[in-house]
Amino acid sequence: MAPARSPESTREPGRPARLAVAAVLTALLLVAASLVIGRLSAPGDDRPLDRSVEAGFARDMQVHHQQAVDLSMIVRDLTDDPEVRLLAYDIATSQSQQSGQMFGWLADWGLSQAPSEPSMTWMTRRTPTGGSEHSAMTESANAPGSTMPGLATAEQIAELKASTGVEAERIFLTLMIAHHQGGVEMAEAVLARSDNRVVVDLATSIVQAQTSEITVMQTMLAARQ
C-alpha cells in the first residue's frame, strides 16, 4: 500500500506563487479603480495652477532640500564619525527622495519646474478661513524674492568645507538645525494654505521628521561643545 501523502505533498505545484501574483494583481486593480473613481468624482480639473501655493512650495522646497543634500555630502567627506555620517546619509537620501516627489508633482500638474515668480512669493499668500474664504494677508518675514528660511550662506558653506573632524561636525549640525527649522517653517506655511492631499501628506511628514531630527541634532551638537 502506498504511504499516505501529507497535505503539503498534495498541494498543486506553483500554487503559492500564483496566489501571490493574483493578490498583487487584485491590489493593483483596486488602486487603479480608486484612482478612476477619484477622477470621475472630482468636480473638474483641480490641479494646482502655475502661481499656486502648491507649485511655489514644490519649486522652493526642491531648492531647499538640495542644499541639505549638498551639506550632508560635504560633511561625510570631512569626518569619520559614524553617528554624523549616518545622519548625513539619512538626510541626503530622504530629501533627495522628497525632491523627486515634488518634481513629479509639477510634471503631473503640467507645470514648469522653473518658477514664474520670485521665490517665497507663495508664503505671502493669504491663509484660508472657513474653506474658500480668505483672511487678510498674513504677516511673513519672507518677502517675495527673499532668501528661503534656514538656507546656509556661501560663507558658511565655505567655512564648513575648510574644516575637518569635530569642528566640521559642529558647523554641520549648527547649519542643519537652522536649515531644518526653515524647512519646518516652509512646510507649516503650505499646510496653512493648501488642502491638496499629496501636498498636505508630504508637508506633514516633513514637519514631523525634521522636528524629530532637530532634537537629535541638538543633542549631538551639545555633546561636541
N, C-alpha and C positions, 0 to 999 in steps of 0.2 A: 504493500500500500504506500502511495506517495505521501511524504510528510505534508502536513497542513501548512499552507502558506500564511505567513504573517500578514497583518493588514498592510504593512509597508510594501511587501512584495507584490501585492495585488493592485497597487496604485498604477494608474496609467502613466507610462513614461513621459516625462516632459510636462506633466500637468501643472506642477507648481509654477514653472516658468510661464506657461500660457495664462495661468490665473493672474500672475503678476503683471503681464503685458495687458491683460484685459482690464485690470484695476487702473493701470496708468492711463489707458485709452478712455476709460469711463471718466476719470478725473479731468482729463483734457477736454472731453466733450462738455462736462459740467461747467468748466471755466469758460469755454467758448460760448456756451449758451447764456451764461450770466452776462458776458460782455455784449452779446447781441441784444439781450433783454434790456440792458442798461442803455445801449444806443437807441433802441426803439422807444424807450420810455422817457428819454431826455427831451426836454422841450426845445428842440433845435440845437444848433451848434453852439456849445457853451465853452469852447476852447478859449483860453486867455488871449487877449489881444496884444499887439506889439508893445504898447506902453502900459500894460497892466502891472500890478504889483508882483504878480506871479512871474512874469517874464523878467522884470527887473531883478527880482530876487535870484532867479536861476542864473542870470548872467553874472551878477555881482558875487554871488556865493561861490561860483566856479573860480573866479579870480582869487577870492579869499582863501578857498581851500587849496589852490595851487601853491600859495605861499607857505601854507602849513606843510605841504608835501616837501617843498624845497628846503625849509628849515630842518625838517626831520632827516632828510637825506644828508644835509650838511653835517649835522651833529653825529651821525652814525660813522662818519669818517674821522671824527675828532676825538672820539672816546672809545674805550674798550669796556666800559661799564655795562654789564648785561641788562641791568634794570632800565637804564636810559635808552639803550639800543632797542630793547623790546618795545618800550613806549613809543619811540620814534617810528619803528616799523608799523605798529598798530595804527598810529595817526596817519602815516603815509598811505597805508592800504585802505583804511576806511574812508578817508577823504577823497582818495582817487576814485573809489567806487561810487561815492555820492556825487562827485563831479560828473561821472559818466551818466548817472541817472538824470541829472539836470540838463546835460547836453541832449539826452534823449527826449526830455520833455519838449524842449524848444523845437527839435526836429518833428516830433509828433504834432505839435501845435502849428507847424508850418511857418515858424518864425526864424529870423536870422539869429545866429549866435552873436553877432556884433550888436552892441547897444545902439539904440536910435535916440537916446537922450543921455545926459550926463549921469555918471554913476551916483548911486544913493538917492536919485530923484524919487524912486518908488517909496522910500522911507519917509518922505514928506507928504505922502498921500493921506487922505482922511481915513480914520478908522470907522468901521460900520457901527451903527447904533440901532438895535432892534431890527436887524435884517437888512433891507435895501436902503434904508435911510442912512445918512452920513452926518457925523458931528462936524464941528469946526476943525480946521486943520490942527493936528496935534503938534505939540512942541517937539522939536527934534534938534539934537546937537549936530546933525549931519545934513548940511545944506547940499543941494544938487551940485555934483562935481567935487565934493569934498572927499578926503581920504576915508576909506572904509574903516570902521572902528576896529582897533586891535592890530592893524597891519604894522609890521616892523618897517622901520625906515631903512634906506640904503646904508646909512652909517651904522645902524645896529646890526645889520647883516654882515657888514664888513668886519665889525668887532667880533662877531661870532666866528667868522672864517679865520681870523687871526689868532684865535685862542685854541687851547687843547686841554684835554683831561677834565679835571673838576671845574676849572674856570669855564670851559666850553659848556659843561653840563649846567652850571648856574645861569649862564647867559641864555642858553636854550630854554630852560624851564621858565625863566622870567619872561622871555619873549612869548613863549607858547601859552602861558597863563593869560597874558593880556590878549593874545590872539584868540584864544577860546572864549574869553569874556566878550570880545567883539562879535564872534560868531554866534554866541547865545543871544546877544542884543539883536542881531540881524534876524535870527530865526524867530525870536519873540515878536519882532516888528511885523513879519509876514503873517504870523499866527493871528495878530490883531487886525489884519487887513484882508485875509483871504479865507474862504471856506472850501477851496478846491481840495478834494480829498487827498490826492497824491502829494500835493504841496504841504498840506497840514500834517500828513503822516511823516514825511521826511523832516520837516521843521521840528516836529515834536521829538523825533529821535535824536536830532542834533542837540536840542536843549538838554535832553536827559543825559546823553553820552558825554557831552562836553562839560556839563556841570559836574558830573562824576569825575571826569579826568582832571578838572581844575583842582578838586580836593586832593586827588592823588599827587598831582604835581606840586602843590603847596607843601605837602608832607615831604616829598623828595627834595625840594629846594631847601626846606628848613634843616634837613639832615646834612646839607652840603655847605652850610654857612660857617 
